[in-house]
Amino acid sequence: MKESIKHVIVIGGGFAGINFIKQLEKDNRFLITLVDRNNYHFFPPLIYQVAAAFIESSNISYPFRRLFREKPRVRFHMGELKRIDPTSKRVETTTGTLAYDYLVLAMGTGTNYFGFNNIAKYAMPMKTLDDAMNLRNHILLRMECAVRATDPAERDKAMNVVIAGGGPTGVELAGILAEMGREILNKEYPELTDIKSHLYIVNSAPVLLPPMSRKAQQEAYDVLEKLGAKIILNTKVIDYVDNNVVLSSGEAIPADTLIWTSGVTAVRVEGIPPEAITHGGRIQVDAFNQVVETDSVFALGDQCFSMHDANYRFGHPQVAQAAIQQGKLLGKNLPRLIDDKPMKPFVYRDKGTMAIISKYRAVVDLPRGFLRGGIAWISWLFVHIIPLISFRNKFALAMNWAWSFVTNDPTLRLILRPEKKERRQ
Ligand SMILES: Cc1cc2nc3c(=O)[nH]c(=O)nc-3n(C[C@H](O)[C@H](O)[C@H](O)COP(=O)(O)OP(=O)(O)OC[C@H]3O[C@@H](n4cnc5c(N)ncnc54)[C@H](O)[C@@H]3O)c2cc1C
């Protein structure tokens, strides 16, 4: 490598990492290596539709090597980060050690089980494409058990699904599962005669969608209730014992499926100074996303925490837009840094929050207003198709949606992979 070329290692090819790379690769003074444990970029906001067998996983994912095909200054290294050594400027991964001039950490978050061991062991998380495919297979397998069950209690247990967490992921998942259940159960499972709702959503807060407006919260409640979901508020899921979901109220719901959407924690990085780790395991950065107490190490997106933005003194929300905007800005700031020009501080621009609750029903909180119903649903479709990484994905998703929404009959309900996680049934 020529002396003047700076080697930048990016760990994590999510929203932040990819937007950073797209910006920086325009500058030929940098060679960039992306390290990721997967060989593809994916779009987390739609994984729940993969889990519900509504869309294909390939609609919302794209291989990194294909993405970098015509980018001579970008390399891909598949592996998981083990530790960083800021002194020798090296990172150790499960597949080798690499040296850097600048390091960018953009590894997002993992699931937080808040120390509930049984839940960590037996509940199904909803963070990755693997999680979504596991859940899809699991629910389909449980349905096959339900049709074979002769004991009504066993059958109910196989069909019951409890979602822990009433944030956007929990609500969107509840909506699609309730709707798919209504559309598909009576057509494809004729053995099940007394069909009733088997879907529970449990939230510790007194409302659904706590980060959104009251109108959005009420709309989510009304739509899900109408779809037959049983909504339990002001209550926590605190244990999962012999396939019984134990609630803080003392009640237990027999259910073979517990989906955990309740919390996240930033991915830990060995080698980061302990004083740089703060709320939720997030890494403290300055106004330019540089990790405090380090030299040449930056952190972006869900994994970082900044108190330097006047409107967000308690950190930015862990959402796609914050990650995208930080990635783009750092991609512009690094060239300024090597040119000895002042870097620009990060200022988050809130573009609004949205959630889809069911077919044709969504809620959108804008900085100045609120949308619901069909118009919100159309906006939701556009906002979720535009950031997809390639035209192929946008087109495939549009086709997939058109088929699934119009016919109510996606045909993806194939049990394709054995479950990896140890389960009790
Ligand atoms: C189910 C779900 C629904 C969501 N819905 C919305 C929504 O509707 N709107 C919204 O704004 N936000 C939503 N979010 C949040 C949004 O996805 C995140 O804020 C965003 O993805 C953060 O981007 P990031 O680049 O920081 O991390 P991520 O996008 O999570 O990317 C992290 C990358 O790091 C890689 N990685 C992780 N650990 C390692 C390791 N040890 N070694 C190597 N690579 C590693 C991962 O494979 C991944 O590619 C949702 C999240 C989830 C999980």
Ligand as a Chemical Component Dictionary entry (heavy atoms), coordinates in Angstrom:
data_LIG
# 
_chem_comp.id                   LIG 
_chem_comp.type                 NON-POLYMER 
_chem_comp.pdbx_formal_charge   0 
_chem_comp.three_letter_code    LIG 
# 
loop_
_chem_comp_atom.comp_id 
_chem_comp_atom.atom_id 
_chem_comp_atom.alt_atom_id 
_chem_comp_atom.type_symbol 
_chem_comp_atom.charge 
_chem_comp_atom.model_Cartn_x 
_chem_comp_atom.model_Cartn_y 
_chem_comp_atom.model_Cartn_z 
_chem_comp_atom.pdbx_ordinal 
LIG C1  C1  C 0 -36.735 -5.578 13.737 1  
LIG C2  C2  C 0 -36.233 -4.164 13.624 2  
LIG C3  C3  C 0 -37.073 -3.197 13.082 3  
LIG C4  C4  C 0 -36.636 -1.880 12.975 4  
LIG N1  N1  N 0 -37.463 -0.944 12.414 5  
LIG C5  C5  C 0 -37.024 0.314  12.232 6  
LIG C6  C6  C 0 -37.829 1.283  11.568 7  
LIG O1  O1  O 0 -38.955 0.994  11.148 8  
LIG N2  N2  N 0 -37.318 2.532  11.397 9  
LIG C7  C7  C 0 -36.062 2.886  11.849 10 
LIG O2  O2  O 0 -35.627 4.025  11.662 11 
LIG N3  N3  N 0 -35.298 1.986  12.496 12 
LIG C8  C8  C 0 -35.735 0.718  12.690 13 
LIG N4  N4  N 0 -34.950 -0.194 13.327 14 
LIG C9  C9  C 0 -33.655 0.261  13.876 15 
LIG C10 C10 C 0 -32.617 0.341  12.753 16 
LIG O3  O3  O 0 -32.600 -0.862 12.029 17 
LIG C11 C11 C 0 -31.271 0.630  13.369 18 
LIG O4  O4  O 0 -31.343 1.872  14.031 19 
LIG C12 C12 C 0 -30.183 0.652  12.312 20 
LIG O5  O5  O 0 -30.106 -0.587 11.647 21 
LIG C13 C13 C 0 -28.826 0.989  12.936 22 
LIG O6  O6  O 0 -27.862 0.951  11.942 23 
LIG P1  P1  P 0 -26.377 0.531  12.302 24 
LIG O7  O7  O 0 -25.604 0.658  11.030 25 
LIG O8  O8  O 0 -25.930 1.271  13.502 26 
LIG O9  O9  O 0 -26.456 -1.004 12.738 27 
LIG P2  P2  P 0 -27.040 -2.247 11.949 28 
LIG O10 O10 O 0 -27.879 -1.826 10.817 29 
LIG O11 O11 O 0 -27.617 -3.128 12.996 30 
LIG O12 O12 O 0 -25.737 -2.947 11.331 31 
LIG C14 C14 C 0 -24.788 -3.593 12.137 32 
LIG C15 C15 C 0 -23.900 -4.452 11.242 33 
LIG O13 O13 O 0 -22.824 -4.922 12.037 34 
LIG C16 C16 C 0 -22.616 -6.299 11.820 35 
LIG N5  N5  N 0 -22.044 -6.848 13.063 36 
LIG C17 C17 C 0 -22.610 -6.889 14.287 37 
LIG N6  N6  N 0 -21.780 -7.438 15.177 38 
LIG C18 C18 C 0 -20.644 -7.734 14.498 39 
LIG C19 C19 C 0 -19.407 -8.312 14.867 40 
LIG N7  N7  N 0 -19.144 -8.685 16.136 41 
LIG N8  N8  N 0 -18.450 -8.472 13.924 42 
LIG C20 C20 C 0 -18.695 -8.097 12.631 43 
LIG N9  N9  N 0 -19.855 -7.547 12.235 44 
LIG C21 C21 C 0 -20.812 -7.361 13.148 45 
LIG C22 C22 C 0 -24.006 -6.831 11.499 46 
LIG O14 O14 O 0 -23.952 -8.030 10.755 47 
LIG C23 C23 C 0 -24.601 -5.677 10.687 48 
LIG O15 O15 O 0 -24.310 -5.810 9.310  49 
LIG C24 C24 C 0 -35.355 -1.527 13.438 50 
LIG C25 C25 C 0 -34.523 -2.502 13.981 51 
LIG C26 C26 C 0 -34.959 -3.811 14.064 52 
LIG C27 C27 C 0 -34.039 -4.851 14.639 53 
# 
loop_
_chem_comp_bond.comp_id 
_chem_comp_bond.atom_id_1 
_chem_comp_bond.atom_id_2 
_chem_comp_bond.value_order 
_chem_comp_bond.pdbx_ordinal 
LIG C1  C2  SING 1  
LIG C2  C3  SING 2  
LIG C2  C26 DOUB 3  
LIG C3  C4  DOUB 4  
LIG C4  N1  SING 5  
LIG C4  C24 SING 6  
LIG N1  C5  DOUB 7  
LIG C5  C6  SING 8  
LIG C5  C8  SING 9  
LIG C6  O1  DOUB 10 
LIG C6  N2  SING 11 
LIG N2  C7  SING 12 
LIG C7  O2  DOUB 13 
LIG C7  N3  SING 14 
LIG N3  C8  DOUB 15 
LIG C8  N4  SING 16 
LIG N4  C9  SING 17 
LIG N4  C24 SING 18 
LIG C9  C10 SING 19 
LIG C10 O3  SING 20 
LIG C10 C11 SING 21 
LIG C11 O4  SING 22 
LIG C11 C12 SING 23 
LIG C12 O5  SING 24 
LIG C12 C13 SING 25 
LIG C13 O6  SING 26 
LIG O6  P1  SING 27 
LIG P1  O7  DOUB 28 
LIG P1  O8  SING 29 
LIG P1  O9  SING 30 
LIG O9  P2  SING 31 
LIG P2  O10 DOUB 32 
LIG P2  O11 SING 33 
LIG P2  O12 SING 34 
LIG O12 C14 SING 35 
LIG C14 C15 SING 36 
LIG C15 O13 SING 37 
LIG C15 C23 SING 38 
LIG O13 C16 SING 39 
LIG C16 N5  SING 40 
LIG C16 C22 SING 41 
LIG N5  C17 SING 42 
LIG N5  C21 SING 43 
LIG C17 N6  DOUB 44 
LIG N6  C18 SING 45 
LIG C18 C19 SING 46 
LIG C18 C21 DOUB 47 
LIG C19 N7  SING 48 
LIG C19 N8  DOUB 49 
LIG N8  C20 SING 50 
LIG C20 N9  DOUB 51 
LIG N9  C21 SING 52 
LIG C22 O14 SING 53 
LIG C22 C23 SING 54 
LIG C23 O15 SING 55 
LIG C24 C25 DOUB 56 
LIG C25 C26 SING 57 
LIG C26 C27 SING 58 
# 
